[in-house]
Amino acid sequence: MAEIRVADEAGACYGVQRALDMVREAAAAEPGAVRTLGPLIHNPTVVSDLGARGVEVVESPERAAGKTLVLRTHGVTPEVEDAARAACPQVIDATCPFVKRAHNAAEQLTREGYQVIVVGEAGHPEVEGTVGHAPEAIVVGSAAELEGVKIARRVGVVVQTTMRKAILQEVVDALIGQAEEVRLIDTICKATSDRQRAAAALAKEADVMVVIGGRNSANTTRLAEICRAACPQTHHVEGADELDAVWFEGARLIGVTAGASTPQDQIEAVCARIKDQSKADA
């Protein structure tokens, strides 16, 4: 039977677990009266489970008027937060503390007169929230996207918490020489870096890699990309029901990792299903 090994660092990070605990506690205290502003985290299975507990997803604060509203882990702009507090009697801020750090960094650089560049995925909720704290900020997802951008004399850089350090370094390297001063506040979350490092190490040894997490999750998608570079037989799944026994035929080591929005019970369910399928193959 194949060995099934979970990466040393995998699954729900502090910010995600904190948010889940906050919402579940609120839902238990006020059944049917809790709403989240957008999906709490990028994990459809978790969002569906919260829905079963009576926690509905709304797309604007006005749709939660009179209810308890939870601000998602990705954070929101100051304007949206103000609207939430105006519309709802109770607002629970479940923004990840590390995302808050990126917001504060963007504000600080703006106050100090830097041209702010956010290294991240344009349109991602976290990036939109960060830009809300530095309205003139420029968002780039790679060094190539700096082409055609007018670079100021003093540039301040912050980064989406789930970006790869290699991409951040490429952007900073490209800015050096264009600006007289480049100030970086590295807001990549350590949990993200740790998961990427552990996933890469395991993928180098594994015959097959399974990456667990929402397909709408930026950090999980990056984990899959990292794993695939070292292990072509990498499969990104949202749950155990997506596994295919054919993937594991002849495998000696099956590696498993999971994005920062993936709770432990989902990892355990996937490992149990892989074990059953591997037994069948044996």
C-alpha positions in Angstrom: 0.0 0.0 0.0 1.2 3.5 -0.8 2.4 5.8 2.0 0.2 8.8 2.5 2.0 11.8 3.9 0.6 15.2 4.8 2.9 18.2 4.4 4.5 19.5 7.6 2.5 22.8 7.2 -1.0 22.4 5.7 -4.6 23.6 6.2 -6.4 26.3 8.1 -4.2 29.2 9.2 -4.7 31.3 12.4 -6.8 34.0 10.6 -9.2 31.5 9.0 -9.7 29.4 12.2 -10.2 32.7 14.1 -12.9 33.8 11.6 -14.6 30.4 11.7 -14.7 30.4 15.5 -16.2 33.9 15.5 -18.9 33.1 13.1 -19.9 29.8 14.6 -20.1 31.4 18.1 -22.3 34.3 16.7 -24.5 31.8 14.8 -25.1 29.8 18.0 -25.9 32.9 20.0 -28.2 34.4 17.3 -29.7 31.5 15.2 -30.7 32.8 11.7 -29.5 36.4 12.5 -26.0 36.3 11.2 -24.8 37.3 7.7 -21.3 37.4 6.1 -20.3 40.2 3.7 -19.3 37.9 0.8 -18.1 34.4 1.5 -16.3 34.3 4.8 -13.3 32.4 3.2 -12.6 30.9 -0.2 -13.8 27.4 0.6 -17.2 26.5 -0.9 -17.6 23.5 1.5 -17.2 25.7 4.6 -19.5 28.3 3.2 -22.1 25.7 2.5 -21.7 24.3 6.1 -22.2 27.8 7.5 -25.3 28.2 5.3 -26.7 25.0 6.9 -26.2 26.8 10.3 -28.3 29.7 9.1 -25.4 32.0 8.1 -26.3 33.7 4.8 -23.9 35.4 2.4 -24.8 38.9 1.3 -23.1 41.1 -1.2 -23.8 44.5 0.4 -24.2 45.8 3.9 -27.7 47.0 3.0 -28.8 43.4 2.4 -28.0 42.6 6.0 -29.8 45.6 7.6 -31.0 44.8 11.1 -28.8 41.7 11.3 -25.4 40.9 12.6 -22.9 41.3 9.8 -19.5 39.6 9.7 -16.7 41.2 7.7 -14.9 38.4 5.8 -11.3 37.4 6.4 -10.1 39.2 3.2 -11.1 42.6 4.7 -13.0 45.5 3.2 -12.5 49.1 2.3 -13.0 51.8 4.9 -16.1 53.0 3.0 -17.7 49.5 3.1 -16.9 49.1 6.8 -18.6 52.5 7.4 -21.7 51.4 5.4 -21.8 48.1 7.4 -21.8 49.9 10.7 -24.5 52.3 9.6 -26.8 49.4 8.4 -26.3 46.8 11.0 -26.7 46.8 14.8 -23.7 44.6 15.3 -20.6 44.2 13.0 -18.1 41.5 13.7 -14.7 42.2 12.1 -13.3 38.8 11.1 -10.6 40.4 8.9 -7.4 38.4 9.2 -4.9 40.3 11.4 -2.2 39.8 8.8 -4.5 41.4 6.2 -5.0 44.2 8.6 -1.3 44.7 8.7 -1.3 45.1 4.9 -4.0 47.7 5.2 -2.1 49.6 7.8 1.1 49.4 5.8 -0.6 50.9 2.7 -2.0 53.7 4.8 1.3 54.4 6.4 3.2 54.6 3.1 0.5 56.9 1.6 0.8 59.2 4.6 4.6 59.3 4.2 4.3 60.4 0.6 5.2 57.2 -1.2 3.7 56.1 -4.5 2.1 52.8 -3.3 2.4 49.6 -5.4 0.5 46.6 -4.2 1.9 43.3 -5.5 -1.1 41.1 -5.8 -4.0 39.8 -7.9 -6.1 42.6 -9.3 -9.7 42.2 -8.4 -9.0 39.9 -5.4 -11.1 40.9 -2.4 -8.0 41.3 -0.2 -6.3 43.5 -2.7 -9.4 45.6 -3.2 -9.5 46.1 0.6 -5.9 47.1 0.7 -6.3 49.6 -2.2 -9.2 51.1 -0.3 -6.7 52.1 2.3 -4.4 53.7 -0.4 -6.8 54.9 -3.1 -4.0 56.0 -5.5 -2.2 52.6 -5.3 -1.2 50.7 -8.4 -1.7 46.9 -8.4 0.7 44.6 -10.3 0.8 40.9 -10.4 4.3 40.6 -11.8 7.3 42.6 -12.8 6.1 42.6 -16.4 3.0 44.6 -15.4 5.2 47.5 -14.4 5.8 48.2 -18.1 4.3 51.5 -19.0 3.7 52.5 -15.3 5.1 55.9 -14.5 7.3 55.3 -11.4 7.7 58.1 -8.9 10.9 59.1 -7.1 9.8 57.4 -3.9 8.0 54.0 -4.1 6.5 52.0 -1.3 5.6 48.3 -1.8 3.1 46.1 0.1 2.0 42.7 -1.0 -1.0 40.4 -0.9 -0.6 38.1 2.0 -0.8 35.0 -0.2 1.7 36.0 -2.9 4.9 34.0 -3.6 8.0 35.7 -2.4 9.7 35.1 -5.7 7.2 37.3 -7.5 7.5 40.0 -4.9 11.3 39.9 -5.3 11.0 40.2 -9.1 8.9 43.3 -8.7 11.2 45.0 -6.2 14.2 44.2 -8.4 12.5 45.8 -11.3 11.7 48.9 -9.3 15.3 49.4 -8.1 17.0 51.6 -10.6 13.7 53.2 -11.7 13.0 54.9 -8.4 15.4 56.7 -6.1 14.0 55.1 -3.1 12.1 51.8 -2.8 10.6 50.9 0.5 9.2 47.4 1.0 6.9 46.4 3.8 6.7 42.6 3.3 3.1 41.7 4.2 3.2 38.1 3.0 1.8 35.9 5.7 4.3 33.5 7.3 1.7 30.8 7.2 1.5 31.1 3.5 5.2 30.9 3.0 5.5 27.9 5.4 2.8 26.0 3.5 4.4 26.8 0.1 7.8 25.6 1.4 6.5 22.4 3.0 4.4 21.6 -0.1 7.4 22.1 -2.4 9.6 19.8 -0.3 6.9 17.1 -0.2 6.2 17.4 -4.0 9.8 16.6 -4.8 9.5 13.2 -3.1 5.9 12.3 -4.0 4.7 10.3 -7.0 1.3 12.0 -6.7 0.2 15.2 -4.9 -3.3 16.1 -3.8 -3.9 19.8 -3.0 -7.1 20.4 -1.0 -9.0 23.7 -1.1 -11.4 26.0 -2.9 -10.7 26.6 -6.6 -11.5 30.2 -5.8 -8.7 30.3 -3.2 -5.6 32.2 -4.4 -3.3 30.6 -1.8 -4.5 27.0 -2.7 -4.2 27.6 -6.4 -0.6 28.7 -5.8 0.1 25.6 -3.8 -1.1 23.5 -6.7 1.2 25.5 -9.1 4.2 24.9 -6.8 3.5 21.2 -6.4 2.9 20.7 -10.1 6.3 22.2 -10.9 7.9 19.4 -9.0 5.3 16.7 -9.3 3.4 16.6 -12.6 0.8 14.3 -11.1 -0.7 17.0 -8.9 -4.5 17.2 -8.4 -6.4 20.1 -6.9 -9.6 19.0 -5.3 -12.2 20.7 -3.1 -13.2 17.6 -1.3 -12.9 13.8 -1.0 -15.7 13.1 -3.5 -13.5 14.4 -6.3 -10.7 11.8 -5.8 -10.2 9.2 -8.5 -8.5 5.9 -7.6 -6.8 5.9 -11.0 -4.6 8.7 -9.9 -2.9 6.5 -7.2 -2.2 3.4 -9.2 1.4 2.4 -8.8 2.2 5.3 -6.5 4.6 4.6 -3.6 4.3 8.0 -1.9 1.1 10.1 -2.1 1.6 13.7 -0.8 -1.3 15.8 0.6 -1.3 19.5 1.3 -4.1 22.0 1.8 -4.6 25.7 1.5 -4.9 28.1 4.4 -8.7 28.1 4.1 -9.0 24.3 4.5 -10.1 23.0 7.9 -8.5 19.9 9.4 -11.6 17.8 9.0 -11.5 18.2 5.2 -7.8 17.0 5.2 -8.7 14.0 7.3 -11.6 13.1 5.0 -9.4 13.2 1.9 -6.7 11.1 3.5 -9.2 8.5 4.6 -10.6 8.3 1.0 -7.1 8.0 -0.5 -6.3 5.2 2.0 -9.4 3.3 1.0 -8.7 3.7 -2.7 -5.1 2.8 -2.3 -6.2 -0.4 -0.5 -8.4 -1.3 -3.4 -5.5 -0.8 -5.8 -3.2 -3.0 -3.6 
